[in-house]
Amino acid sequence: MSRLQEKVAIVTGAADGIGLAISQAFAREGAVTVMADINEDKCKLESDLINQKGGETLPIKCSVGITSEMEDLVNAVVERYGRIDVLVNNAAIALARNIGEMTEEEWDKLMNINLKSVFRGMKLAVPHFVKQRSGSVITISSVQASRSWNDWTAYAGAKGAIMSMTNQLAGQFGEYNIRFNTISPGAIMTPMNERRIAEEGEEFLRKSIDQSALKRMGKAEEVAMTAVFLASDESAFITGEDIRVDGGLCTLPRYM
Ligand SMILES: NC(=O)c1ccc[n+]([C@@H]2O[C@H](COP(=O)([O-])OP(=O)(O)OC[C@H]3O[C@@H](n4cnc5c(N)ncnc54)[C@H](O)[C@@H]3O)[C@@H](O)[C@H]2O)c1
């Protein structure tokens, strides 16, 4: 279990769901993992649990929606460890609104946390990667970027933009051995979807299961193992790529 030995990684939105699973998997594989989240208590609790099992993690309170907090995060990591090898832009919020009803405030809030956050993370980490002549940026997109669900225009727009940014930067910074990739999860059982099941009922759960070819929801750990691969040297010749972890959702027609 040493696929990420000697690597220093930052994971945003690390206190729960996919970000937590990525942090746990990174720590198991030997990475020093900096866990950033707005939920300070849960982040510290989960970090302690990982460390008790022999992992090395550091919890840092940080909102990806606030530039100064992202600057403090990256500076703290460089000061403490002297380098960053992997940046996982994972934190995001889910907000569905009919396009005719969505307010500009809602649009701006979603874009700030789901999209501008990715700009902040990349802007701050890339200069360090350039100096090191290495780095892996993994950004969590979504199958929403390429499939249609009613009322998810803003969320899907942000996820699609992330994929375009990834493609642009992969081309520009490849000569510095910096890799940019995205992961597009399908329906994964995390607190984000547990909240939707609570709000929308069992019908949402049934639809989420039916729409995947494998007829189940995905586990956060299954997304995490793809992040381990993209963070590791096993994927050294992969950049500008999107890997779907969707149980075959995108192979099925929309009316499923
Ligand atoms: N769950 C799914 O089915 C699914 C599908 C496709 C894509 N995704 C994407 O995967 C990523 C993780 O989703 P999840 O389901 O684990 O979400 P989640 O809501 O279960 O967990 C999100 C975590 O991010 C933290 N967070 C929220 N806002 C933050 C902020 N401003 N700054 C820092 N941390 C913040 C939360 O405190 C929480 O710990 C997101 O980018 C999401 O869009 C999820």
The ligand as a Gaussian input file, in Angstrom:
#p B3LYP/6-31G(d) Opt

LIG

0 1
 N      -22.521000      12.324000      -4.869000
 C      -22.686000      12.243000      -6.184000
 O      -23.514000      11.467000      -6.677000
 C      -21.846000      13.071000      -7.115000
 C      -22.005000      12.857000      -8.493000
 C      -21.233000      13.602000      -9.371000
 C      -20.311000      14.520000      -8.900000
 N      -20.193000      14.714000      -7.546000
 C      -19.205000      15.691000      -7.095000
 O      -18.348000      15.074000      -6.154000
 C      -17.856000      16.052000      -5.239000
 C      -18.142000      15.609000      -3.822000
 O      -19.541000      15.418000      -3.652000
 P      -20.142000      14.648000      -2.394000
 O      -21.341000      13.925000      -2.886000
 O      -19.089000      13.926000      -1.677000
 O      -20.643000      15.923000      -1.531000
 P      -21.041000      16.005000       0.017000
 O      -22.040000      17.122000       0.112000
 O      -21.449000      14.668000       0.496000
 O      -19.686000      16.443000       0.726000
 C      -19.104000      17.683000       0.387000
 C      -18.047000      18.105000       1.375000
 O      -17.592000      19.393000       0.930000
 C      -17.623000      20.298000       2.020000
 N      -17.838000      21.652000       1.520000
 C      -19.002000      22.214000       1.093000
 N      -18.800000      23.492000       0.746000
 C      -17.477000      23.746000       0.963000
 C      -16.663000      24.893000       0.815000
 N      -17.167000      26.072000       0.401000
 N      -15.342000      24.797000       1.107000
 C      -14.804000      23.638000       1.558000
 N      -15.554000      22.524000       1.747000
 C      -16.865000      22.587000       1.451000
 C      -18.743000      19.803000       2.927000
 O      -18.591000      20.286000       4.251000
 C      -18.565000      18.283000       2.807000
 O      -17.628000      17.810000       3.736000
 C      -18.539000      17.362000      -5.649000
 O      -17.690000      18.061000      -6.540000
 C      -19.776000      16.898000      -6.382000
 O      -20.260000      17.882000      -7.274000
 C      -20.941000      14.010000      -6.641000

